[in-house]
Every structure is written in structure tokens, then in C-alpha cells.
Amino acid sequence: MCGIVGFSGKHSAAPILLDGLSKLEYRGYDSAGIAVRDGAADPVVVKAKGRLKILSEKTNGGLAVSGCCGIGHTRWATHGEPSENNAHPHCSEDMNVVGVHNGIIESYQEIKEKLTRKGYHFYSQTDTEALINYVDYYYKKYHMGPIDALAKTMVRIRGSYALAVMFKDYPGEIYVARKDSPMIIGVEDGESYLASDVPAILKYTRNVYYIGNMEMARLSGGDVTFYNLDGDAIEKEPTQIKWDAEAAEKGGYEHFMMKEIHEQPRAVRDTVRSVVKENAIDLSALALTPEFVQALDTVHIVACGSAYHVGVAAQYVLEDLARLRVRVELASEFRYRRPLLREKDLVIVISQSGETADSLAALREAKGQGVKTLGIVNVVGSSIAREADNVFYTLAGPEIAVATTKAYSAQLVACYLLAVEFARLRGQLDEQAYGRLVDDIQQLPEKMERVLQDQERIQWFASKFAAARDIFYLGRGLDYATGLEGSLKMKEISYIHSEAYAAGELKHGTISLIENGTLVVGVLTQSGLYEKMLSNLVEVKSRGAYLMGLTTYGNYSIEDTVDFTVYIPKTDEHFTASLAVIPLQLMGYYVSVAKGLDVDKPRNLAKSVTVE
């Protein structure tokens, strides 16, 4: 998730590099650094831990660093803690090669061991330093030029990279290589630019080249030459960037889905603040009187797709906290079942767009039977919002990607708020317990941001399973609901067959589907079900499954059983789904990216299903 930039031209490089990095800081802000060359002099390397502004202050906005050729980096830490020592750029011991890198080098430990035997020394904990030294090694061993040294390195490493390096013997030049990680190159008025994404260089040029996978390039002033892995020069035509409104809204992210995954903390925070006043939930705008809530008999939650999975999670929370009967039903089945609804029932219809045909039909069926209805929708003035008796607006903002993320999270927290307030009104919570639950809900956005910091590890793990045929998700209770959504994310954007199962059902046929190497994702956030879930994972492991465990911090014994673990912060166990779903969203996203698919617009799907 790191961001890289580069510049070679007539102007001072450092201010341009810092400006470009400011457009990429969303990709990481653990540290930042630049390396600038002034003619044949050794590069001046300046690094700083923390946000980009620290580096900017350290270099007086770049004015303190002379030279017209340079590279820069903003880091999200993966290998090695956030520190100035681990910050990019990284250099070989004699400053022969200096470089920046976005991606993950899976074989870096093997490289370090090999180079250590060859007399190399390492000062950081990063995979990038090993990569830079590997380039240096081949450059010196075979007395070859930069392109050949890069090519030789590329065929001997495992991982993903957008790599930009400068060689001591080639002043004014930048050499780049790419595999899987994004990189674009721009040219304008005798100067050249490189970056992880267009916004970083759009200020300077709209003429860009897209460097292909396993390709290299040489930048020198306004000259750019592209090479294949054999070192042969290849021709490329520039593309003129013509931004439309939709593309501009990506905010520098490669896909809307990733942007919206990162917008989830804000969406949840805004939704919570819309009804929580002075640490108390205020549902007066919904016109659900205390008398009505107290007299409730059954809540029917009706929805489609991801919204249905919100309903499954809400069922557990509402029943446990408010001691209410809850039924969750697919909107497409609801009205054809001729549902038996009673006067003291409430029908909750959940829909992001508020236009989902099946959900709208279910709403009308409920109203036709004279039952009170509540819409949980994201779009003001939508059909469901207009026709429901009461509306709880989620404040996710526009959601462009077909696979929902932030709308799902906003709907989920809306259901938590309903459950807690219903529980209070029905006498199931004392003042202290109520206050604690409201406080835990308000802390969810911050904890979601912490979960997002683990995305590089998830990217690395996801890349290993891009060719998977089947993936299974196991959970019990609320974790089963989370597994349903994780499985949907995987199948709808990666086109991999995936299924979610209640773990207790394994012995009733499901376990026959497990083969050697089958990925099984176990969700274990409910303490009362942890040991049972662990036993279920042992069962599938004995049949050859490869296990990913998703649990809360503190459950470190899971590492004795599973092959890869993702931890989420602790919260009240009724609310863990809000945190646990994020790694599963990222899994689906990164598998799709690794397969080269259209993440935002998966085949055969649309954002709003307005026909039956």
C-alpha cells in the first residue's frame, strides 16, 4: 500500500517529489523519504518517521535538497516497525544503488541469507533493503548495465513490486520495474515523472504511459524507454488522461471498492452521530414510541444480498439484548410465502439504494397487512424511504462499487443502535450496561481504522490463493453471519466458488468437500464458542485444509492450529462483526486484483437490482 514517486528533469526534484507524495499519502503514513541526486554527486537521502509533513518540515518543503533527479516514498509498514531506519529509500552499503519499492518481496529472507554469505550487511528489517542489495549484487557480479541487472533480479525473486532505483554510475537517470503493483510514467516538456497513481503527477502532465507487468523502463529528462524481461526495447503509446467525474471521485485509490473500504470508519461514525446525543441513543426521529417498542412481539428483517447478511447479524444482537423474537427473510421469498404478520410486529426493510425491487415489494406486502414498517436506507428520497412508515438513514454517502462495503457497515451499526435502544426500553439493560454498550459503539470507527492497518499482510496472504477453486468460511453465532458476508465478497468479485457454513453443520455433509490445500477461513470472535470453533478447525485441518483464523487480540493459542491469523481489536462481542468483516472484504478485493478482474464492476452484477 506504499506510494512511490520519481522525477528527472530541469527543475528542482525535491519539491515535486513531496508534492507527489502528498497525493499518495492515503497509501501509507508510517514514514516517508526522498533521495535526490545533484549531477554525479552521491544521492542525498532524507527520511522521517510519521506523516509526510514531518519530512516536508525536515527539508524546508524540499528547498533544502538540491538536485534535479530523485525518488520518493510514503510507507505503510509491513516488514519492520515504523521507524526512520526502516523508511524508504533504501541504499546498498556503498550507495551504488538507492531505491524505493511498493509491494511485498516474499523471498526476502532467502535473499538476505544469500547476500549475507556474500559479505552484505543489513541495517533495516525491510524486504526492500534486501531487494536493493540484490540489484546491486547482480549489477556488480556480471558487470552489466542497470536494465540487465534489474531483469536478472526480477526472474529470481518472488513477490510484487513497483520498484524505482538510481545507480551511482548513471546520474540523472531513474530505472523502474513492475510486477503486480501499480505504476505510471508521465512525460512533459523534457521532464519525466513516475508515480503509483495518476493524481501524484496530474499537476504536471496528462500524458502518461502504463508500464506493463514484468516490464522495465529508463527515465532521463523527457526521454523514456521501455524494456521487456529480455532487455529488448519495446514501443508504447502515451495515453492522455481525461478525468471524468466518476474517476475523480476515487480520491487516488485504484478502485472505488478500496476507497469505500477505507471510508467505513467515517460512514459508521457519521451514522452513529446522527442518533447518539450525549452518550444516549435518540430514536425520536423514527417515530417509534417507547410504548410501541415495549409491546413489540416479533421483528421481521427483510433484505437481499449483503443487506440480508446484516439482518442475520442483527437477529443475534436483537434477540440477545432486547429479548425479542426476530425473523430474517430474503425479500425475494417474503411475499410469496404469504407471511403471517400481526399488529404488534415490526417489519424492517434494509436496502442501500432504497430501490431494490424485491425489498420494495416486501415493504408493500407488510403495509398491505397493516403492519408498521421501518426502512434502513442510504438514499434520501428513495422509494423505500418514501413508502416506509419510518426511516433510519445511514450516512455512508455515495457507494459506487457494486460490492458493498461501507453501506453494509453503516447498516450494521444502525441495527446495533436499534438493538441497544430497544433493550433499554424493554427493561433488559440497566443504566450502566446501556452506557457501556453505547460507548463501545462509538469506539468502533477507531477500531476499524486499526483493522485497516493490517491490509498489507492480508494482501500477501490473498495473493497465495488467487488460483483457488473453492474457499469455505466457518463460524458459529454472529461469526456465521460474518462468514456469510465474507463469502459473498469473495464470490462476487473474484468469481471463486465460496460458501459459508455454520461450523456445527460440518459433520452433516459439508466436510466431504474439504480436500488437500482447500482454504478454510474460520471466524472466532465469540468467547463462549471459541473452543468449539477451534475443534471444528482441527477437524477440517485433519482432512487437509489450509486454515486462516480471524479472531480477537489475546487468542494467541489459535496459532497452534491455523496457518495464518488475522487479529481484530476487542469490543463488546455483540459488535465484533463490524471489525471482523473488514479483513474478509480485503481478502475478496485482493484476490480479485491478483486475478486482474474488474473489481468495481464484476460480471453480471449491478449496484441496484431494480427488477425481480
N, C-alpha and C positions, 0 to 999 in steps of 0.2 A: 504494500500500500504506500510505499515511499514515492516521493516525487523527485524527478531529475530535470535539470535544465543545462543548456550549454550555449555558448556564443563564441563566434570567431568573426572579427571584422575590423572596422576602423575606430569605433567608439570604445570608451572605457567599459570593460566587461562587467565589473562587479555590480554597479547599479542595475544593469539589465538582468543579471542573474538573480539578484534579490527581488526585483520586481516580478520576474517569472515565478520564483518560489512562492511569492505571496498569493499567486493564483492557484497554487498547488498545495497550500498548507493543509487543506482538508485531507490530504493523503498521509499526513503524519506531522506531529509537532512535538516529538520527544527530543529532537535535536535538529540542527541544521548546520550546513557548512558550505564553503566555496573554496575552489582552488583556481588561482589566476596566474597566468604567465605574461611577463613583460619581455617580449622578444625571446632571446636564447637563455635568459636567466631561469634559475630554478623556480618552480611554482611557489607562490605564497599561499599557504593553506590556513584558513581561519575557520574554527568550529566553535559551536556553542551549544550547551545543553538547554533544552526548553524551547519556547516559542521562537519563531523567526525574528521577532522584534529584538531579541537579545543579540542575535548575530548582526542585525542591522545597526544596533547601537554600538556594538563592538567594532564595526568597520566604518562608522560615521556614514551610514547609508551607502556604503561601497566606495565612498570617495577616498578612503584611506588606503585602498588597494589599487595599485597601478597595473595596467596591462590590458590588452585587447583580445585576449583569448582565455576562456575559462569554463569551468563546470561547477554546478551546484546541486545541493541535495537537501531535502527535508525528510526526516526519518520517523517512521513508526517502528519501534523496536521489536525485533523478532529474536535474532541471535545476539545475546548480550544485553545487559540492562541499559536503560537510557543514561548516557554519560558522554562527556566530551571525547573521551578516549574511543568509544565505540561509534561516534558520529562519523559520517562521511564528509569529505572524500577520504579514501584510504590510499596509502602510498607504499611502494616497495621500499626496502631498507635504504637504498641509495638514491631514492627519489627518481629512479629511472621511469617508473610508471606510476601515475596517480589517476584514480578513477572513482566514479560513483555508480551505484547499482540499485535497481529496483527489482525485487523478486526474491527467490529463495534458492540457494545452491544446496541441494540435498546431499551431495557428496563432499561437502567442505571438510569434514573430519578426515576423510581419506586423503584429500589434497594436503591438508595440514601435516598429516603424518609423513607423507611422501616428501614434502618440501623441507620439513624439519630434518629428515635424514640427509637432505642435500645442503644443509647449513643455513636454511632460512630461519629467521626468528619472527615471532608474532607478538604484537603489543595489545591486540584487542580480542574480544570474544566473538567477533562477527564472521559470518560466512563470506562477506565481501572482501575482507583483507586477504583471505585465502585465494579468492578468485583473482585479485590484482597481482598477487605474487605468482600465481600460476601463469598469467600472461607474461610477466617478467621472465619467468623461468624459460619458457619456450622462445621468447624473443632472444635471449642470450645464448641458450644452448645451441640453437640452429643458425644463429646469426642471420635471422630473417627479418623482413620488414613487418610493420605493425599489422597489416591485414593478414599475412600468413600466420603470425603469432596468435592473433585472435581466432582464426579458423582452427588452428591446432588445439587451442583451448576449448573451443565450442564443442568439438567432437569427443572431448574427454571428460566433460562434466555432465552431471545430472541436475536438472532444476529449471527454473525460469529466470529470465533476466532481461532487463533493458540496461545495457552497460555503455558507459561513456568514459573513455580514457584519453590521457595525454601522455606522450612519450618525450623524454628529455631531448632526444635527437631530432625531433620534428616540431620545432616551435611554430606556433600559430595554427596548429592542426589538432583536430579532435577526431578520434576514431570510435565508432559505435558498433554494437552488435545487439541483436534482439532475438529472443525466443519467448513467446507467450506473453510477456509483459509489454504494456503499451509504449509506443514511442513515435513521435512525428518529427519531421525536419522541415524547416522553413527557410526560404531564401528571399532576400530583398536588397536591392541597391548595393551589391557587392559584399553583403554580410550574410551569415548563415546562423540559424538558430536550431536548437533541439529541445524537446520537452516531452514529458509524459502525456500531456494533453494539450489541445488547441488553446484554451484560454491563456496559457502561460506566454504565448507568443503572438496572440491575435493583435495586440497593440502595435506590433512591428511589421507583420506581414500576414497576408491572406493566402499566399502561395505556399502550399505545403506538399511534402512528399510523405507517403505512408510506407515506411520500411517494412518489408515482409518478414515472416517467420524464418529464422535461420539465415538472415541476411546481415550484411555489414555495410558500413559507409565511412567515407572520409570527408570531413568538413574543413575547408580552408578558405577564409573570407567568404566570397559569394559562390565558390565552387563546391559542388557536392558530387561525389562519385559513389555509386552503389556497387556492391560485390556479392556474388553468391559464395557458397561454402567452399567452392574450388578456388576462390580468389579471382575469378573472372569478372570483369566489369560488366554490369547489366544496365540497360536503359530503363528509365522511369519517367513518366509524365507527371508534372505537378497538378495538383488539384486546387482550385480556388475555393476557399471557404465562403459559403453563402449561408450565414446563420439564419434559420427561421425561429419563430417564437418558441416552438417546441424544443428545439435543440438548445436554445439559450437557457431554458429552464433547468437543464441538467446540472447547472452550477459547477461544471468541471468534472462531474462524475462520468464514467464511461457509459453507464446505463441509468435510466430512471430508477430501476429497481434498487440499485445500490444506494442512490441518493435517498430513496424513500426508506430503505432500511435504516439509514443514519438519521432520518428525520423522526423516527419513532419516539425517542425521548421527548422531543418538543411536542409531538402530537398528543402524547399521553399527558404531559404537563399541562398543556392548554385545556384539554378535556377535563382534567381534574379541577383546575382552577375555575372552570365555568360553573361548577356547582358546589365547591368547597369554600366556605366562608368562615374565617376564624376557627379553623380546625373542626368544622361541623359541616355535614352534608345538607345542602338545601335543595330539595326537590319541588319546591313550591311552584316553579315554572311548569312542571309536568302535570299539575292539577291532579295528582294522586294524593287524596286526602289521607290522613292517618287512619280515619275510620275505615276507608276502603282497604288499605293495606292490612289492617288488623283483621278484617273479615275475609281476606283472600282465602280461597280454597285451593285452587290449582293455578300455576303459571304454565302457559304453553309457549315455548320458544320456537319460532318458525323461521327458517332461513335456508339458504343454499350455499354450497361450496365452503369457503373459509368461514363465512358468517355462521354456517351450521356448526363448525368446529368451535367457534366462540360459544355457541349455545350449549354444546356438550360440556365445555369447561364451566360455564355459568350454572349448569344444572347441579354439579357437585357443590359449588360455592353457595348457591341459594339454599339448597336443601340442608346443608350442614349448618350454615349460620342462621338462617331465618326459619328453619324447620318448616319449610313449605314443600308441598308436592310440586314437582316440576316435570313436565314432559318436553322433550326436544324432538322436533319433527322436521323432516325435509319438506320444504314448501311445495315441491313438485308432487308430493304424495298427500299433503294435508287435506285439501278439499275433496279429493277423490275417495278419501276414506270415510267421508260423511262423519266428521268428528263430533263427538258428544261434548258440547260446551255448556257450562252452567253460568248462572247470573253472577256468582262470586268468583269467576275465573278472570284471568288477565291473559291476553294474547300479546306477546312481544314479537314483533317482526324486525329482523335485523337485516339491513342492506346498506352497502356503501353508497351506491348510486341513488337509492330510493326509487329505482325504476325497474328492478328485477321482476320480470313478468310473473313468475311462479309465486314470489313473495307478495306481490301486489294482489294476486288472485286469492291467496290465503288470507290476507288482510280483509278483503271484501267478504269472504266467506264468514269470518269471525263477526264482522259488523252486521252481516245479514242475520246472524243468530242473536244479535243484541248484546254481544259481549264487549266489554271495554278493551281497547287496543292501545298499545304503545309502540311507536316506531323508533328504532335506534338507527339513525341515518346520518350521512355525512354531507348531503347536498340540500341546502335550503331551497324550499320551493319545489322539491321533487314530488312525484305522485304519492308515494307513501307518506311523506311529510305532510302533504295537504290532506290526505284522507284519514290518517290515524287520529284517534281521539286526543292523544298526547304524543309529543315528540321529544326525544333526548338526542340533541345534536352532538355528534362527535366533531372535534375540531382538528381533523387530520390535514385539512387543506386538500388541494387537488392531488389526486393519485393517478399517475399516467401509466405506469407499468401494469400489464394485465394481471400478473401475480401480485395479489395484495399483500402488503406488509404493514404499513403504518395505519391503514384503516382497520385492519384486524386488531392491532394493539389498542387503538382507541376504542373500538367496540368492546374489547375485553375489559378495559378499565371502567368503562361505563357500566358493565354488568357487575363488577366488583362494588361500585358505588351504590347501585341499586340493592345489592345483597346486604351490604353493611347497614344501610339505612332501613331497609325492610326488617332486618334483625333487631335493630333498636326499637322500631315502632311496635314490633310484636313481642317485646319484652325478653328477647333472647340474649341481650348484651347489657351489662352494666356500664356505667359511665366510663370507668377505667378501661375496660376491654374495647369499648367503642372508640375512645380516643387513640388507643394504641393502633387499632386497625386503620383508622383514618390517617394517622401519621405514617404507617407503613406504605399505604397507597401513595402518599405524597413523596415518598422517598424512591419510588420505583424509577422515575426518569434518570436520576443519578446512577442507580444501579444498572440500568440498561446501557448507559454510556460506558460503564466499566466492562460489561459483557462485550461490547463492540471492540474493545481494545485487543481482544483475542483473535481477531479475524485473520491475521496472517497465518497462525497455526492451523486454523480451520481451512484456509486456502490450500496450505501444503497437504493436509490430510485429504481434502476433497479431490485434489489432482490425482491421487493414487487410485481413485475409484471412478474416473471418468468413463472407463470402459465396462463398468459393471452391468450385468444383465438384470439383477434383482437386488433390492435393498429392503430390509424389513425393520420396522420400528416397533418396539415393545414398551409398554408401560402399564401401570395399574392406577386406577382412580384418575385424578387430574392429569397424571403423566400420560395416560392413554389418550386423553383429549389433545395434549401437546403433540403426541406422536402422529395423530391423525393429520394435523396441520403440517407437520414436518414432511410427512409422506406426500401430501398433496403438492407442496412446494417442489419436491424432488421430481415428481412425475410430470407436472405441468410445464416445467421449463427445461428439464433435461431429457425428457422422453424415456427415462429409465423406469421399468416396472418397479413400483414400490408399494408396500402395504403396511398399514399399522394394525397391530393386534393387541387386544387386552392380554397381558402376559399369561394370565391364568388359563387361557384358551389354547396354549401351546400343545398340550397333550391331546387335544381334541382334533387333531388333524394337521395343524399348521406346521408342526415340527418336521413333517415329512418333506417340506420344501427346502430345508436347510442342506446346503452342500458345502464341500470344502471351499473356503475362501469367500462365502457369502457374507456380505456386510450386514450386520445386525446392530442397530442403534438402540441402546437401552436408556430410557429416561427414568431417573431415580431421584426425585426431589421430595418425596413424601416419606418422612421418617418411619411411620408406622408400617410402611410397605417395603422398606429398603431391603430387609433381609430376604423377603420372599422374591423380590425382583432379582436380587443377586443370585439366588438359586436358579431362577429361570435363565439367567445369562450363562450360568455354568452348564445348564442342560444343552443350550444351543452351541456353546463352545466345544463340548464333547462330541458334537456332530460336525465339527469343522468350521464353525462360523468365525469370522473376524469381527471383533467386538469394539464398538465405540460406546463409551459410557458418558452420560450427561448428568451431572449431579451437583450438589451444593458444596461449597468450601467446607472442609472438615471431614468429608467422607473419603479420606485418602486410602483406606483399605481397598477401595474399588480397583486400584491399580494392580492388585494381586490377581485380578480376574480379567480385566479388559485390556485391550491392546493400545487404546488411545482414549484419553479422558479430557473432557471439557468441564470446567467448573464455573458455576454461577454464584453470585453473592447470595447470602442468606436473606430471606424475608419471611413474612408470615406465609405458611405453606399453602394457604388459600390463593396466594398471588404469584406463586412460582412460575406459572405458565407464561407470564409476561416476560420473564427473563429467559426461560428455557427455550422458547420458540426462536429466539434470535440466532443462536448457533445453527439451528436447523434451516432457517431461512438462508443463512450464509452458505451452508452446505449445498443446498439446491442451486444457489446462484453460481458458486464457484465450479461446480460440476458442469453446469450449462456453459459457462465461459470456456472451460477447458475443452469442451466439445465443439466450440466455435459456433454455438447456436445464437439465435436472436432472443436474448433474454427478455427484453421488454415486450416482444410481440411473438409469443410462442404459437406454433402452428395450430390452426383450427380453433383458436380461442379468441374471445373478445372481452373487453373490460366490463361491459354491462350486457347481461343477457336479457334482452327485451322481448324475446319470443319464447314460447314454450317448446 
